[in-house]
């Protein structure tokens, strides 16, 4: 039975005095050089575990004194004693497996230790186990270990020290292990400061350090599971919290996410307000809280509630697992809907974890644990466990069923591997070359590699290689409410393993990855499995304003209405002479294309503020180019085909020119556009993206997130892989081709009557389009990513002009003349085709035109011009009436000539097919000469002066 542990602090004045005492003792009593501390073949281990916690208690959330022990990390002292007993049992199981070379857990024990006769011994092998209650302080650790160091006989035999747990306790133990020149194996502390070899030359960590921990957190948050691009790291200004700052910022540089790092001081509300307020002001909605003090969480939650960072405000909280050790997770309770309750519900706890937690049915360590019998539990309780100040055991197990009913505590697999490493290091030390530093055992542990209970064991310097361990994330879920107190359930939902080559998104990664545990989805505060968004509060997301959106939708709807109404008019009046002469089939195609162009605006008129999802917006972005391109090309292809058909009519005789005869280029151009659009959609689809335009700075030519600026984003359609240029170039060439062809044929038919060709108005429509492109494209470039309203309004104006200009220029004049002829009795523009009513050998969609149709059209134009000249002369005569007496005979003759002209004009439209065009032309010329002769014969001096004046 070990002797009772001394109570209280050191009598010599604390840690400094004890350290000095240890150094003096080592100077005068310990030998100066030895290969390793072996007592024959025995490697005697000293073990430091915390059976008590001298840190102050805290007030529990409901005033329950049971949840207040050890600064809130333990429900009570009995729970702490039980946990340390579990660790001691795991260490003793490891010692026995090593001595028996039992490869049940570590296969290398049975295969790689041939020729090594080292045996691990707990204590001096007599009546002292060398298991000490280290507590959680330097002073207590030194107090417990110092008697061993001060006895030269015992000190000579110490082979290695296992533990303690707390980094402060390690600081005390390291002074003594340095004086003993023996390895000190830390299995539960991640404090990075212990990596300093100059300050802790005997320390070896068999668990990954805080830097490794931080890197895995960065992968978890920014790459593998959630892809949270903005993380606010709030850490307590303590030994534990501060060590994460630099490591997480290094992970930021590696993974590309942005962090804002702030520290808080326990008991200082102002520091908490400042840190959380800074995170909120910068828009960060993922809060990574790094602390190992459960008591601290109440103050943080209270202030977070005041800042509206809890509950339904879509903030996501990640908390270091040290704030809620396993012993607390099963018993913690908080008042329902209190600030701390809102913080915990849906939160994530990240920690190292023992593999047996994830796969209890397959884990070799847990299987071996279950196979242990009553004798081991009794030996640990009665022979190894230290006694309290009253000589009582800290924990009394149910020995007969202990290993079958109790699950090992946290870090049990790590202390198991620490003991195995101490033994294998002692075996390897004999084969290592001599060193002046006398560190053969230390170097033997560093070179040890084996498949352990906690994973693949190997060292990187004085710290465990993290690739051999696993990390876990626990989801805190609300449990049942008893009275007003809620309990919680913690579920392992994600695991990091070095063997994983793909993350939760199926992306290939190097050096291990996080994956979700099968069947264990992460549940957030709102009860859903969808992570809270947005990732960062956006100061200005540049969404489309309601007034501009309504304006754009009105323009689109109005243009569509006009185009469809125009199409219905053309369809219903297609047999009228003005509509029939303009080939109504192509007019309908023009209206259809214009409707598609106007409709394309609808697909870019919405954003997230309208409740549309990113997937739906992306589908609309992909659709918009199809409507615009096909509609735009259809408009010009219709005009081009119409003009080409008329050109063939006027140049080819005795041949039918049907619609299908001129649709070849039309179909080819549309087909080419469809091919380009299909390739665009497949290779690099036009999708909805939201990019950051403020809060970004350039550094070495690369975009870096600037957390000092408020975040501004801009949403719109884009092709993210290659951009839109590779697809706009071929489409632009198609646009230029069809516009050029239309302009060329319009120029070719400029002398043909407007009833058929409308060359002047088509030229005006083409000019409108070209001018709109020249003005609109630069405006779009300037306003893009600057003003969503200005950009959208420009797009709306372009769509409206493109859709309406050709319809207004080409079809609306026909409607005007139809209305004038039908309802106002006007003559309208003469229509040769309707009046002739003859059958010829050239046919255009059922319209009968004689072989001399082209010549007749020109003659009709001459008659119209002659009529205009007569009207001008008549107008001149009326203006002369105020200064001279009107010549009555002249007026009579003019009236007669007008009558003859009208008769000849009517005769033109009554000519039969056998009537020759030359006769009509001669009669028109004769009338022109008669008019001129009469004018000259009856001219007065005043009219002669008028004829010579500039007005004529």
CORZIBEL-V307069 format. One record per run of one state. SS is the DSSP state (H for helix, E for strand, C for the rest). FROM is the first residue (numbers start at 1). TO is the last residue. If there is no record, write none. Layout:
SS_FROM_TO, SS_FROM_TO
This chain:
C_1_3, E_4_4, C_5_14, H_15_29, C_30_38, E_39_39, C_40_41, E_42_49, C_50_68, E_69_69, C_70_73, E_74_74, C_75_76, H_77_99, C_100_107, H_108_111, C_112_118, E_119_122, C_123_130, E_131_133, C_134_137, H_138_150, C_151_151, H_152_157, E_158_163, C_164_166, H_167_180, C_181_182, E_183_186, C_187_191, H_192_195, C_196_202, E_203_205, C_206_209, H_210_224, C_225_229, E_230_236, C_237_238, H_239_255, C_256_257, E_258_264, C_265_268, H_269_281, C_282_283, E_284_284, C_285_285, E_286_290, C_291_293, H_294_306, C_307_310, H_311_313, C_314_315, E_316_320, H_321_324, C_325_325, H_326_329, C_330_332, E_333_335, C_336_338, H_339_344, C_345_347, E_348_352, C_353_354, H_355_358, C_359_363, H_364_370, C_371_373, H_374_384, C_385_386, E_387_387, C_388_392, E_393_393, C_394_401, H_402_405, C_406_411, H_412_429, C_430_439, H_440_446, C_447_449, E_450_452, C_453_454, E_455_457, C_458_458, E_459_460, C_461_462, E_463_464, C_465_465, H_466_468, C_469_470, E_471_482, C_483_484, E_485_497, C_498_501, E_502_502, C_503_507, E_508_508, C_509_512, E_513_516, C_517_535, E_536_536, C_537_539, E_540_540, C_541_545, H_546_572, C_573_576, H_577_581, C_582_583, H_584_604, C_605_607, H_608_610, C_611_613, H_614_651, C_652_658, H_659_662, C_663_663, H_664_684, C_685_686, E_687_694, C_695_695, E_696_699, C_700_701, E_702_705, C_706_711, E_712_718, C_719_724, H_725_748, C_749_758, H_759_783, C_784_787, H_788_810, C_811_811, H_812_823, C_824_831, H_832_836, C_837_841, E_842_844, C_845_846, E_847_849, C_850_852, H_853_880, C_881_887, H_888_910, C_911_916, H_917_937, C_938_940, H_941_948, C_949_952
